[in-house]
Amino acid sequence: MRCERNRGLIAGAVIGAILAVCGGILKPIGYRNLENTIKKEVVLEEGTLAFKNWDKAGTEIYRQLWIFDVQNPQEVMVKSSNIKVKQRGPYTYRVHYLPKENIIQNPEDHTVSYVKLNGAIFEPSLSVGTENDTFTVLNLAVAVAPYIYQDASVQESLNSLIKESNSSMFQTRTLKEILWGYKDPFFSLIPNPVSTTLGVYYPYNNTVDGVYKVFNGKDNISKVAIIDTFNGKKNLPYWRSYCSMINGTDGASFPPFIEKSRVLYIFSSALCRSFYVVFESDVDLKGIPVYRFIPPSKTFASPTENPDNHCFYNISNNSAFYGILDVSQCRGIPVYISRPHFLHASPDVSEPIEGLNPNEEEHGTYLDVEPITGFTLRFSKRMQVNILVKPVQTIEALKGLKKNYVVPIFWLNETGTIGDEKAEMFKHQVTGKIKLLSLLQISFVSIGVMMFGAFILCYVCR
């Protein structure tokens, strides 16, 4: 009888040990199967989860704009006073709602090429006013004319046309005109062929910014969604290769299995360059653990601190000058990009502008990336569009200026967040399975260890 009991105790201990061992190997095996599934689903080809969200944004994306309304235009033109601005907004548009077009899979080099259609729909319910609201802003034609026509004798002729058209350094325009275009009276008088329609985004709807080509991840999942830089330098328009800074993805997704130490590169057509983001913190997004990545301060640093920015700082030879990127060679007019309200910019840039209140929480950029799949589930991209204006003695409208101004036109916040329904689906398909594997592992190991310990203890006592 005693031998039978001893055998039963030993059998129980063996079963406990088996349970503990099974628990130990359950998660690695399950995770390996899940990893293989994810590697298949993040490939950019028809039928995968990644392709469905890549072809057309899987969530609604909004672009909020705040216009800088100039309060003292006469004082600036006559006395070269600091420019006093008042921020007005947000005015909200739905963007990135159109699917990609001309999608072509290239099996020989495992890439996919496509074009992105631009589109914007005004959202009155998310705006403080209408597109007919008026603002006093910089006159784009007058400001950029000396940049386009640098010969002094030509500028004297332009001065006559500026006065004939009753144009000035500043003008009053509706939001719709500022963004989407208006027929400029001054440019309409210039005999040389120039576009007479001006607007910050003109032309925009149904336009494209060139053919993109990215790796589909079929042969190497670590390269999925990364722009083919050789194609970019060889075939795309000049601005795409400006300063030879094309690498990374478009920011919607990254290669899977991201670690906190990883640096993520993003190509931005608005910045005419790539920039990178680094890990900042762990964040819970609707029950999904994500990594928050942010651009480091070096993104807008001076070339002395960040040599990568050497061709974005033509405005000044001052090594202490920082906080804005000169994209004029890329855009053809003196456009400068900065963080909103000149956040982290040098005093040379921000002091001539009054009415700004920069703060990191409201004006910083971040991306919340799910580390297993590499999908961006929430983001907030914030930047400010500015125009450089210099004193010009041959043009009366700019003659009274005694210093350079980097004049803010507006700042924007482009945002997108995974919806509740898709978040639940994501948790069920990805994070939920990992949590289940962890729970089963803990349960099997705990029960196995307790059984093994209990039966061994009973055996020793007997």
Secondary structure, DSSP 8 states (H G I E B T S, - for coil): -HHHHHHHHHHHHHHHHHHHHHHHHHHHHHHHHHHHHHHHHTSSSTTSHHHHHHHS-SS-EEEEEEEEEES-HHHHHHH---EEEEEEEEEEEEES-S--EEEEEETTTTEEEEE----EEE-GGGSSS-TT-EEEEE-HHHHHHHHH---HHHHHHHHHHHHHTT--SEEEEEHHHHHH-EE-TTGGG-SS----EE-TT-S-TT-----EEEE-SSS-GGGTT-B-HHHHHHHS-GGGGGGG---SB-SSB--SS--TT--EEEEETTTTEEEEEEEEEEEEETTEEEEEEE--GGGG--TTT-GGGGGG--S---TT--SEEE-HHHHSS-EEEESGGGTT--HHHHTTEES----HHHH--EEEE-TTT-BEEEEEEEEEEEEEE---TTSHHHHT--S-EEEEEEEEEEEEE--HHHHHHHIIIIIHHHHHHHHHHHHHHHHHHHHHHHHHHHHHH-
